[in-house]
Amino acid sequence: MIRDAAPDDARAVADIWNHYIRDTLVTFNFAEKSVADVATDMTARHAQGHGFFVAQSDVGIVGFATYGQFRGGVGYAHTMEHTVQLHPDHFGGGVGRSIMMHTLEHAKAQGAHSMFAGVSSGNPAGVQFHERLGFQKITTLREVGRKFDQWLDLVLMQKML
């Protein structure tokens, strides 16, 4: 089931997010998210009319997706960027596709014209996932991220809504 995230979901979301921050090249970030930070982000996204969603199964929260404005300024008001993460035990079952379709539909209903994905070159499965959803590679920003003592590219992908 895909639903709006609530503050009570913040711990589960932080646990999923922090796995990727701590242990992978999926995100360039290396500062873990606190439960309070995640709850604040959820509240802010909802207040802005942007989405913050969780995928819930019988075992609890198994993934999340959120989006916000791509860049600051009124000229970018219809261009969004998203984050999507799944618990590592829940790949391949359609959860990622379901939560992304929900996220894209929500953004479109809120007036978004396009959605960006910034995917780490250390996450080739993420590039493939977005391609299957209809995102197109726009460009690769070379060596803009650094994590675990290596330079990483950022693949920018876009889907017109």
Summary of the structure (lengths in Angstrom):
residues: 161
radius of gyration: 14.9
end to end distance: 22.9
largest distance: 42.0
contacts: 484
relative contact order: 0.16
helix: 37%
strand: 35%
